[in-house]
Amino acid sequence: MAGRKFTVKSGAVAIGASITKTILAVTAPSTHGIILTSMEVSFELAAATDRGYTVEYVTWTTDGTGTAVTADNADRQDDGSPTLTAKKNYTVEPTIGEIVIRSGYVVGDKGNDSFPGGLRIKASETFGVRIIAPGTPAGNNVRVTFGGDE
């Protein structure tokens, strides 16, 4: 690993009712793995009664279709660019290989879910966050941010 620090952000992604949606994913370069040192999921809910989302941190076997995202260089001592790839706001869901962590959520009109990091992703492996929405809420947004070293 080169030791370059990076951040990847999804921005606000709309989530409807009764859906499973991958919000953000990163794929390690084919030449080396990466370490995710921080992960945050932040909800912007339309009503305090919007509850019951499930957050899953997952790997997969087959990628889906999402919008490409550029990873930002978070290393102030290095002018280079991270070599990992990332996608957000999937329109075709990937085939899930493993659910690494599943957490239930939600209280109030805003909230966060975070994972302490230190998760190693192998070369060419993809890791992402997907949301499983309950049947009633609509008009809500979620943002996901990854930080790490490659």
N, C-alpha and C positions, 0 to 999 in steps of 0.2 A: 504494500500500500504506500502511496506517495505521501500520505499525511496531510493532504489538503483538506481543509474544513469547508463544508458546504451547508446551505439551507435550500429547501424546496418548499414552496407554498402553493396551496390550491387556489387561494382567493375564495370568495363566497360562492358556494355551489348550492343551488336550490334543491331541496328534497321534498318530494311529495308524499302523499299517504300510501301505505301498503306497498312500499318498494324496497328492493335491495339494490344499493348503489355504491360502487367503488368511487371514492372521492379523490384519492391521490395514491400513486404508486411510484416506487423507484426501482430501477434495475441496475445492478452492479455491472461494471464493465466486464468484458470477457477475460481480461488479463489479470484482474484482482478483485477481491471482495471489498466491502465497505463496512463501516461500523455506524449504526444509527445510535447517536448519543442522546437525542431528545425527540419526542413525538408529542404533539398536542392536537387535540380535537376540540374545537370551540363551536358551540351552538348559538345561533341567533334565532330565538323562537318567537313566533307571532303572539302567542298567548301563554300565560303562566300555567294553563291546564294542558299544554302540549307535553306529553310525557311518554315514556316507554320505549325510547330508541335503544337499540343495541349497537355497540361499537365492536367491530371485529378487526383485529390485526392479523393479516393473513399472508400466506404465500400461495402461488398457483402454478399449475402445470401448463396451461395455455392462456396466453394473453388475450384480452379483449380489445375493444376500440375506445380510445380516449384521446383527449387533446394534449399535444406535446407541451411540456413545461420545461423551461430552462432553469437548471440549478444555479444558484448564486454562489460565488466564491465568498466564503465567510472568513477567509484567512487574510488578515491585513498585511502579512509578510510575504504574500505570494500573489503575483499578478496573473497567474494561470487560471484556466477554467476547469471546473470539475468535468470528468469524463463519463459520469453515470448518466443514464437517461431517465426521464420521468414523464408521467402522464397524469391528467386530472379529468374529472367529470366524465367518467366512462358512460358511453351510450350502449355498448355491448359488453356485458359482464364477462370477466375472465372465468376460467374453470379453476375452482379453488382446490389447492393441493393440501394445505394444512391451515387450520385455525390456530394461530400461536396464542392469542389471548382473546377472550370474549368478555365484555363488560356491559352490564345493564346501565342505563342512564335515564334519568333526567329529573331535575327539580327546578322549579321556578321558570323564569323567562329567559335566563341565560345560564350557561354552565360550561364546564370543561371536563375533558377526560384526558389524562396524560399517562405516558408510559415512561419509566425512568431512563430508558435507553441502555446502551451497552450491548445491543443486539447485533451480532455479526451476520452479515448477509454474504453468502458465497458468490464467487465470480459467476456472472450471468443469471443469478437468482433475482426474482422480483418479489418485493414485499409491499403490501399496501394496506390501506384502511378502507373498510366498507361499512356502510350504515344500513341497518335494517329498521325501517320505519313502521310504526304501528298503523292501524287502519284509519284513524281519524285526523291527525294533524296534517295541515297543508300550509304552504306559504312560509316555510322555515328555511333557514340557510345553515350550512356547516362549513367551517374552514379547517383545514388540516395543514400542519407544518412539521417537516422533518428537519433535523439537524444531524450532522455526522462528520465522519472522516473517511476519506478514500485513499 
